[in-house]
Structures are given as C-alpha cells and as structure tokens.
Amino acid sequence: MKIVQENLIQNCRDAYLIGIGGSGMSGLARILKHQGLAVSGSDSKETRVTQNLRRSGIPVQIGQDRVGFGKSDLVIYSSAIGKDHLELKEARHLGLNVHHRAEVLASLLNHATTSIGVLGTHGKTTTTAMISHVLSHVGASPTCFVGSDMLNYDTNVVAGNSDYWVSEVDESDSSHECYAPNYSIITNLEPEHLDHYHTWENLIQSFHRFLSQVRNPGFVSYWGEDPVLHALVKESGRPHVNFGFSADCIYSAQNVRFYPWTEFDLYESGFYSTTFRLSVPGRHNVANALAALSILLHLGFDLETICSGLASFKGTRRRMEIKCQTPQLMVLDDYAHHPTEVKAVLRALRESGRYVRVIFQPHRFTRTKNLFREFGHAFNDANEVVLTDIYSAGESNPGGVGVELIYHEVLNAHHSNVSMVHKDQIIPYLMEHPLQDGVMIFMGAGDIGEIASEFVNHISACPSA
C-alpha cells in the first residue's frame, strides 16, 4: 500500500463497511458517523459489537449472502474480507468508491492538525489507549482509534475534534505504509506476520518506508533496547527519543515495584524525574507508559498532568481484563498470542506470588508453524498450562500443523504440568478440575474470550457471573 494523500471522505455522504463487526471496522464506523456520514454495514454473525453499533444508530445487516450497500458512495473493507466476497465484488463491478479500512483511516489521520501513530509488534493497543486517555483527561478533545475497547470509556474510539488524532496503526499487512503521522511510536519490532512479509528483511524495509513518511516535525519515539530498531530509526534521520528499562534510554523506568499497585521511578537522560503509579499491572505496561509519556512530554504536557492521567487509566478489553474476582479466584481474559506477549503477561501474573493456570488458544496455522519453537519457554511462569485447538482465522491448514507442535515444545522445555483439551471440552474440564485459589487466564487472539465469559457464567461463587 502507498501513502494516502487525498481526503477520501471529502465528497462522500453514505459509507458502507463490509465486516463492520471487526474491532477496527466498528471503530472506523463510529468515527465516520461522528464525521457526519450516514453509516451502515454487514457482518457474518451477530455479536456484542454489532448490537452496540445498532444501539448507536448504525444499521447492521447480519449475513453476507446478499448486497446491502444500496446507495452508498463509499464502500470499505478490511484485510479479513476475501477478494471473492459477494459485496466487495459487486461494489467493484458497479464502479463504486471502494477502499481498504486502513486507507480511509490513514486519510483522516493524515489530514489532522496533530497526528500520532502507534505501531509495533506488541503493546500498541495499550499505548494508544494510554495516550488517548491522558489527552481526554486534560480536556484536549482528541479523536482516538484503538484496537480494543478502553475500559474507561467502554468503546474503542474517542470522538473529538481533529486537533489531536491518535491511532493504533496495523502493520500486519503493510497497511501502515498508508500513514504519514506527525509523531510516531514504535513499541518494538520482532519477526511477526511473516505469512505476509515472507522475510524479516522485508518487514524491516516496510518499517523503513513508514519512517520516511513521518512528517512535520516527523518525531519518533521507540523501544531503546532493540539494536535493530535503534539502527532503523537512526538511519531514517528523523528526530527521536527512546524509552526502556536500561539507564541508557532517554526515558527510563527504574526501581519497578508491582504490588499492591505498579510503581516506577522515571529517569530522564539518567536523572531522576518523578515516581509514576499505574493501575494496570506488569512490566509490559510500564514500557507502554514510558512510550506514552515520551510523546506527551514532547507535545508540551506537564509531568504532573501525565502522572495523574496514567494513574487513572483502567486498561483495555482483553488486555488482562478481569472477568471475575473473589478473595480466592481471579479469572482474566487476554489477547496475547505471540510468545513474547505470552511471556510478558504470565511474568506479570507470577509476580503476584499466586498459582497461575493459563488456557491458551494458538492463533493461525501460519503463526503456529513459524513460532511453535518459541512457545517452548513462553509458559515458564505458569504453574499449569492448558492448550486447546488452533484458531484458524479463516486460514486453511497447510498440513501437519496442530496444537501438538506447541505441546511437545512445552514438554521439551521441562514444564511439569501441561495438557491438551479440545475447545468444546474446556469448560467441562475446568469444572472437573476446579482451581480453588489462584489466577486463571484465558489467552489468545481468537474466540477464547467467549469461552472465558461462558466459564464465568458457570461459577456460582463469582459476583460478576
């Protein structure tokens, strides 16, 4: 994809989104409605998201076996929509104004007064949400697009004006190359999405192209403990700062303390600045907070205001989201599906000193094939591991790829308590093997969150059930 220069919605009145129930598409739908367009769409199944869209005045057609866009003059699709999709094919056949979701979102961001794009392998959702919350906290009236519902607002968008535009940017399909923000955060960079990029070098080059488009002032903040990312940003010639746990980083977190809340001492260029307190747990959220404050400080917001805003940030849905909590048992739901993410979340839970049981659903056959060896030690901080069937995300199995690949790697890493349970047997298994005292976390990017909710409904002792 190429950078979007024109305003794609300037002469449009009616937008139709194919697959409107996706997190990215639903957020874009709400933003377009706020921009004054009539908005509708279709999705394959009814979900909480489609129901909420209807309640906000956005019609949704369930079932995509017929064309529903009517007189729409803008049709939007995402990477989840195949080229042979009935509505997409018909829209193109009729010569309608058809664009990818990222193109439309990039068009809006690229024309904002001050735009911030957040991308990276891990942490971009929470980092985007943190920035959005602080800007809202200070009354800056930002427009924000986040890949998951922010618990402070119960939605994945904040609909303000275009003075500040904050967006999570997806790099999974090169669509980040559509964007040209004023400020950018790169939370980290790892060999991910190689089903699309094929090689690590191709992914690096794609980020190089993105960095060349960051403009006016073209300021970049990045994870300072990655030599590849450091070289990439330095080569871009863009003004920059970095953040991390190393004292060599411009913004550094030292003396990190976790319970009963998360605290850390902020050092700027090696000198103590202040102490931050967060409501969200884990070292990975300390890193996210460093990323957020590095940009907010550069935008001119004072440290005390940023401290106050970050302290009141509650997190995002499916990012260590508490589904049930009693004095004995906590049930969490988390989106983590990459080995690095899994490690970070489980490390945060282990620091509580409690027994940790994880129910993990691998995501995509391609990702499992590419990364199954890295999963071997990803569960070291869990006392118990329950693995279930791979969530295909529409992929066909190339053959020989199953959860067993991960299972054997975990066993080979000498984990003493790992099992495989088919998805339709998870709840019976958990009911037959109750966890009396500890933390149970459902983890994965597929539909494992629905099983978490269903499980909580079976727990009579849970106040939130």
C-alpha distance (Angstrom), angle and dihedral (degrees) to the residues before:
residue distance angle dihedral
M1 . . .
K2 3.79 . .
I3 3.79 133.1 .
V4 3.81 112.6 -79.3
Q5 3.79 110.4 -127.0
E6 3.81 103.3 169.5
N7 3.79 129.7 69.0
L8 3.81 100.9 -107.9
I9 3.81 96.1 -166.4
Q10 3.79 98.2 43.8
N11 3.82 96.0 105.1
C12 3.82 98.0 25.5
R13 3.77 126.9 107.7
D14 3.81 105.2 171.4
A15 3.82 125.4 41.1
Y16 3.80 126.6 -169.5
L17 3.82 120.7 -165.8
I18 3.82 120.0 -157.0
G19 3.80 106.8 -148.1
I20 3.79 93.0 16.3
G21 3.82 92.6 168.6
G22 3.81 94.3 71.7
S23 3.80 116.5 105.3
G24 3.79 93.4 -114.5
M25 3.79 95.4 41.8
S26 3.80 95.4 46.8
G27 3.79 90.6 51.1
L28 3.78 91.8 49.6
A29 3.81 89.8 48.6
R30 3.80 90.8 56.9
I31 3.80 92.3 47.3
L32 3.81 92.5 50.0
K33 3.80 90.3 50.0
H34 3.81 88.5 51.5
Q35 3.82 87.6 51.0
G36 3.81 88.5 59.6
L37 3.81 102.5 -100.8
A38 3.78 124.9 133.2
V39 3.81 103.2 -115.2
S40 3.80 133.2 -163.4
G41 3.78 137.3 145.4
S42 3.77 150.9 164.2
D43 3.77 137.7 -109.4
S44 3.78 136.5 -178.1
K45 3.81 95.7 -119.8
E46 3.77 143.3 16.8
T47 3.79 114.5 -101.4
R48 3.79 139.9 161.8
V49 3.81 86.9 -93.5
T50 3.83 95.1 55.1
Q51 3.79 90.4 46.3
N52 3.80 91.2 51.9
L53 3.81 90.7 48.1
R54 3.79 90.4 55.5
R55 3.78 91.0 48.9
S56 3.81 88.5 54.6
G57 3.81 91.0 53.6
I58 3.80 100.6 -96.4
P59 3.86 112.9 127.3
V60 3.80 115.3 -136.2
Q61 3.81 126.3 -165.0
I62 3.81 112.4 -149.6
G63 3.79 112.5 -147.2
Q64 3.78 123.6 37.8
D65 3.78 101.1 -142.5
R66 3.81 92.4 106.0
V67 3.80 135.4 43.6
G68 3.80 112.9 -98.0
F69 3.79 106.0 170.6
G70 3.81 97.2 93.9
K71 3.81 110.5 171.9
S72 3.80 96.4 -6.7
D73 3.81 113.6 143.8
L74 3.84 94.3 -161.9
V75 3.81 123.6 48.6
I76 3.81 117.8 -172.2
Y77 3.79 129.2 -167.2
S78 3.81 136.1 175.1
S79 3.79 134.3 -139.4
A80 3.81 88.1 -94.3
I81 3.83 89.6 68.4
G82 3.80 113.2 86.3
K83 3.80 120.7 -134.3
D84 3.82 89.7 -115.1
H85 3.80 93.7 56.1
L86 3.82 108.9 134.4
E87 3.81 97.2 -127.5
L88 3.81 94.5 42.3
K89 3.81 92.5 49.8
E90 3.79 92.1 48.1
A91 3.82 93.6 47.5
R92 3.78 90.3 53.1
H93 3.80 92.2 44.0
L94 3.82 89.5 55.1
G95 3.80 91.2 49.2
L96 3.79 94.3 -118.7
N97 3.79 123.9 163.7
V98 3.83 99.0 -88.2
H99 3.81 123.5 179.7
H100 3.80 139.8 165.8
R101 3.82 115.7 -108.4
A102 3.80 91.8 -113.5
E103 3.81 92.2 53.7
V104 3.80 92.0 55.6
L105 3.79 94.6 44.3
A106 3.81 91.1 46.0
S107 3.79 89.8 50.2
L108 3.80 90.2 56.8
L109 3.80 94.8 44.0
N110 3.80 94.1 45.2
H111 3.82 90.4 57.2
A112 3.81 96.7 47.5
T113 3.80 121.3 111.1
T114 3.81 93.4 -121.9
S115 3.79 117.9 10.3
I116 3.80 131.1 -173.0
G117 3.80 121.9 -166.8
V118 3.81 120.3 -166.6
L119 3.79 120.7 -163.3
G120 3.78 140.1 153.4
T121 3.78 141.9 114.6
H122 3.82 95.1 -81.6
G123 3.78 137.6 13.9
K124 3.79 100.7 24.2
T125 3.82 95.0 119.0
T126 3.80 95.0 53.1
T127 3.81 93.4 40.1
T128 3.82 91.2 51.7
A129 3.80 90.1 47.6
M130 3.81 91.9 49.8
I131 3.81 92.4 52.8
S132 3.81 90.7 45.1
H133 3.79 91.7 51.1
V134 3.80 95.2 48.8
L135 3.82 91.9 48.5
S136 3.81 89.4 49.2
H137 3.81 90.2 44.7
V138 3.81 91.3 58.3
G139 3.81 93.5 45.6
A140 3.82 96.4 -110.3
S141 3.85 90.6 140.0
P142 3.82 95.7 -136.7
T143 3.79 127.0 -176.3
C144 3.79 106.8 -130.2
F145 3.78 135.1 -175.4
V146 3.80 117.3 -165.5
G147 3.81 129.7 176.5
S148 3.81 93.8 -127.8
D149 3.80 136.9 30.7
M150 3.80 112.9 -82.0
L151 3.78 108.4 -130.7
N152 3.81 91.6 -142.3
Y153 3.82 89.8 61.1
D154 3.84 105.1 20.5
T155 3.80 90.1 -131.0
N156 3.80 137.7 79.5
V157 3.79 94.8 -125.8
V158 3.76 137.4 59.3
A159 3.79 109.8 -156.9
G160 3.79 109.7 -151.1
N161 3.78 132.5 127.0
S162 3.80 130.2 -59.5
D163 3.82 97.1 -102.8
Y164 3.81 89.3 95.5
W165 3.78 119.5 22.8
V166 3.80 118.1 -178.3
S167 3.79 121.8 -176.1
E168 3.76 139.6 172.3
V169 3.80 105.9 -130.3
D170 3.80 120.9 -147.6
E171 3.79 116.3 -139.4
S172 3.82 97.0 176.7
D173 3.82 94.1 100.9
S174 3.85 102.9 23.1
S175 3.80 90.3 -97.9
H176 3.82 89.7 128.9
E177 3.79 85.3 76.9
C178 3.83 87.8 74.0
Y179 3.80 91.0 67.4
A180 3.80 131.5 87.1
P181 3.82 105.7 177.3
N182 3.79 126.0 176.0
Y183 3.79 91.6 -129.6
S184 3.78 129.9 24.7
I185 3.78 137.6 -171.0
I186 3.80 121.5 -159.8
T187 3.78 105.6 -166.1
N188 3.83 94.3 -169.5
L189 3.80 140.7 -43.8
E190 3.80 126.8 -129.7
P191 3.84 135.4 159.6
E192 3.81 96.0 -83.2
H193 3.83 132.7 140.9
L194 3.79 91.1 29.9
D195 3.81 88.9 152.7
H196 3.82 83.1 74.6
Y197 3.82 103.1 30.4
H198 3.82 96.6 34.5
T199 3.81 92.4 -158.2
W200 3.79 137.3 44.2
E201 3.80 89.4 -126.1
N202 3.82 91.4 57.3
L203 3.80 90.0 53.4
I204 3.80 91.6 50.0
Q205 3.81 91.2 49.5
S206 3.80 90.2 50.7
F207 3.81 90.2 55.7
H208 3.81 88.7 46.9
R209 3.82 89.2 57.2
F210 3.80 90.6 48.6
L211 3.80 92.7 51.0
S212 3.80 90.6 51.5
Q213 3.82 87.6 61.5
V214 3.83 98.8 51.1
R215 3.79 101.8 110.7
N216 3.79 148.4 -177.5
P217 3.01 101.9 34.3
G218 3.80 90.2 -2.9
F219 3.80 93.0 -156.0
V220 3.84 119.1 175.8
S221 3.80 131.0 -166.5
Y222 3.80 117.2 -169.3
W223 3.81 145.8 171.9
G224 3.77 102.0 -83.4
E225 3.79 99.2 -158.0
D226 3.80 95.6 69.8
P227 3.83 113.4 86.9
V228 3.83 92.7 -163.0
L229 3.79 92.2 53.1
H230 3.81 91.2 43.2
A231 3.82 91.0 54.5
L232 3.79 91.6 45.2
V233 3.81 94.2 53.2
K234 3.80 93.0 42.6
E235 3.80 90.7 51.1
S236 3.81 90.7 51.7
G237 3.80 90.4 64.5
R238 3.80 91.3 -138.8
P239 3.83 119.9 142.5
H240 3.79 106.6 -101.5
V241 3.79 152.0 168.2
N242 3.78 129.6 -162.8
F243 3.78 137.2 -145.5
G244 3.78 137.5 -159.6
F245 3.78 146.3 110.9
S246 3.77 94.0 -73.9
A247 3.80 116.1 100.0
D248 3.82 86.9 -133.0
C249 3.82 91.7 69.4
I250 3.80 119.7 96.5
Y251 3.82 89.9 -126.1
S252 3.78 110.5 33.5
A253 3.81 133.5 176.6
Q254 3.80 113.4 -143.7
N255 3.82 133.5 174.6
V256 3.81 92.9 22.6
R257 3.81 111.8 -164.3
F258 3.80 123.7 -172.2
Y259 3.77 116.3 -172.6
P260 2.96 139.6 97.7
W261 3.81 79.8 1.5
T262 3.80 137.1 -9.8
E263 3.80 116.5 -90.3
F264 3.79 134.2 166.6
D265 3.76 139.0 172.1
L266 3.79 113.5 -117.3
Y267 3.79 116.4 -139.3
E268 3.80 121.1 -168.8
S269 3.81 115.1 -158.2
G270 3.80 89.6 -21.0
F271 3.82 97.5 -47.8
Y272 3.81 126.3 107.8
S273 3.79 112.2 -107.6
T274 3.82 111.2 168.2
T275 3.80 144.8 -45.2
F276 3.81 120.0 -95.6
R277 3.79 126.6 -155.8
L278 3.82 121.7 -160.5
S279 3.80 131.4 -167.3
V280 3.82 92.0 -150.8
P281 3.82 118.3 76.6
G282 3.79 133.6 -129.1
R283 3.80 142.0 53.4
H284 3.81 89.4 -95.7
N285 3.81 89.2 62.5
V286 3.80 90.1 49.5
A287 3.83 86.6 56.2
N288 3.81 89.9 48.6
A289 3.80 90.5 50.7
L290 3.82 90.7 50.7
A291 3.80 89.5 52.7
A292 3.80 92.3 49.8
L293 3.79 96.5 46.6
S294 3.82 92.4 46.6
I295 3.80 90.2 64.4
L296 3.80 96.5 36.3
L297 3.80 91.2 54.0
H298 3.79 90.7 49.5
L299 3.81 89.2 51.8
G300 3.80 88.1 58.4
F301 3.79 103.1 -103.9
D302 3.79 113.8 144.4
L303 3.78 121.6 -112.0
E304 3.81 95.8 -119.2
T305 3.81 91.3 55.7
I306 3.80 92.0 48.4
C307 3.82 90.5 48.7
S308 3.79 91.4 52.3
G309 3.80 93.2 47.1
L310 3.79 95.7 48.5
A311 3.82 91.8 46.5
S312 3.82 90.3 59.1
F313 3.82 95.3 46.1
K314 3.83 108.7 115.9
G315 3.80 99.8 -169.2
T316 3.79 135.0 -116.3
R317 3.77 133.7 -71.2
R318 3.81 115.2 -83.6
R319 3.81 91.7 12.9
M320 3.81 101.4 109.5
E321 3.80 86.3 -42.1
I322 3.80 113.1 -180.0
K323 3.81 109.3 -126.5
C324 3.80 96.4 171.0
Q325 3.80 135.1 3.4
T326 3.78 131.5 -174.7
P327 3.82 129.2 155.8
Q328 3.83 88.1 -94.1
L329 3.81 105.6 31.9
M330 3.79 136.7 39.5
V331 3.82 120.2 -173.5
L332 3.81 116.6 -162.3
D333 3.79 135.2 -176.2
D334 3.80 121.1 -152.4
Y335 3.81 136.7 177.1
A336 3.82 95.1 -144.0
H337 3.82 111.5 133.7
H338 3.81 105.6 148.0
P339 3.84 117.4 83.2
T340 3.80 92.4 -117.4
E341 3.80 91.7 51.9
V342 3.80 91.8 46.6
K343 3.80 90.7 51.7
A344 3.81 92.7 49.2
V345 3.80 94.9 50.2
L346 3.80 95.1 44.9
R347 3.80 91.1 46.5
A348 3.80 89.4 54.6
L349 3.81 90.9 50.8
R350 3.80 93.5 45.6
E351 3.79 89.4 56.3
S352 3.81 87.5 66.9
G353 3.80 88.6 68.3
R354 3.80 91.9 -128.8
Y355 3.80 130.7 125.5
V356 3.82 109.3 -89.8
R357 3.82 124.9 -153.0
V358 3.82 116.6 -177.2
I359 3.81 126.1 -164.4
F360 3.81 105.3 -162.2
Q361 3.80 128.8 -167.1
P362 3.84 112.9 -167.5
H363 3.80 115.0 -135.0
R364 3.82 122.7 -132.5
F365 3.81 128.2 -11.6
T366 3.81 91.7 -113.2
R367 3.80 93.5 53.7
T368 3.80 91.4 46.5
K369 3.81 91.2 49.6
N370 3.82 92.2 49.2
L371 3.80 99.0 41.2
F372 3.80 109.8 26.5
R373 3.80 92.8 109.8
E374 3.81 91.4 54.3
F375 3.82 88.7 56.4
G376 3.81 90.1 64.6
H377 3.81 94.2 88.5
A378 3.82 97.4 21.3
F379 3.82 91.4 96.4
N380 3.81 98.1 47.6
D381 3.81 92.3 115.5
A382 3.82 94.0 53.4
N383 3.79 119.3 89.9
E384 3.79 90.5 -153.4
V385 3.81 132.8 22.3
V386 3.80 125.9 -160.6
L387 3.82 113.7 -174.1
T388 3.79 123.0 -164.7
D389 3.81 138.7 -175.7
I390 3.81 121.1 -53.4
Y391 3.82 115.6 -98.2
S392 3.80 102.5 -130.0
A393 3.85 99.1 -158.3
G394 3.81 86.2 -151.5
E395 3.80 95.7 -51.9
S396 3.78 121.9 133.0
N397 3.79 116.7 -128.5
P398 3.82 109.5 -106.0
G399 3.79 87.1 -151.2
G400 3.77 133.4 -84.6
V401 3.80 95.5 31.9
G402 3.78 114.7 126.2
V403 3.78 141.4 135.2
E404 3.79 86.8 -91.8
L405 3.82 88.5 79.5
I406 3.80 90.6 63.8
Y407 3.82 92.7 38.9
H408 3.79 93.1 58.4
E409 3.82 92.8 45.5
V410 3.81 90.7 53.2
L411 3.80 90.0 48.5
N412 3.79 90.8 48.6
A413 3.80 88.2 53.1
H414 3.83 85.7 61.4
H415 3.79 97.7 -112.5
S416 3.79 105.8 167.1
N417 3.81 100.3 -152.2
V418 3.81 117.3 42.1
S419 3.81 129.9 132.6
M420 3.81 141.0 169.7
V421 3.82 120.6 -128.2
H422 3.82 126.1 177.3
K423 3.78 112.4 -116.7
D424 3.80 95.1 -113.7
Q425 3.81 89.2 53.8
I426 3.81 98.7 49.4
I427 3.79 97.3 95.4
P428 3.84 94.7 44.9
Y429 3.81 88.4 47.8
L430 3.81 93.2 50.5
M431 3.80 92.1 46.4
E432 3.80 90.1 50.9
H433 3.83 91.4 47.2
P434 3.81 103.0 39.5
L435 3.78 120.2 -170.0
Q436 3.78 105.2 -133.7
D437 3.78 98.7 -173.3
G438 3.79 128.0 12.4
V439 3.80 145.1 43.7
M440 3.80 124.8 -49.7
I441 3.80 116.7 -167.6
F442 3.80 127.8 -172.0
M443 3.77 108.4 -153.2
G444 3.81 136.8 -172.8
A445 3.81 144.3 79.2
G446 3.81 96.4 -105.8
D447 3.79 129.9 69.4
I448 3.81 96.0 -54.7
G449 3.81 88.2 110.7
E450 3.79 89.7 66.3
I451 3.80 89.2 54.8
A452 3.81 89.3 50.3
S453 3.81 90.0 55.3
E454 3.79 91.8 46.0
F455 3.80 91.1 49.5
V456 3.80 92.0 51.8
N457 3.80 88.6 53.6
H458 3.81 87.7 59.9
I459 3.80 93.8 54.8
S460 3.78 107.5 89.5
A461 3.82 90.9 -175.3
C462 3.80 93.5 60.9
P463 3.84 114.3 97.4
S464 3.83 91.1 -152.7
A465 3.81 94.4 50.5
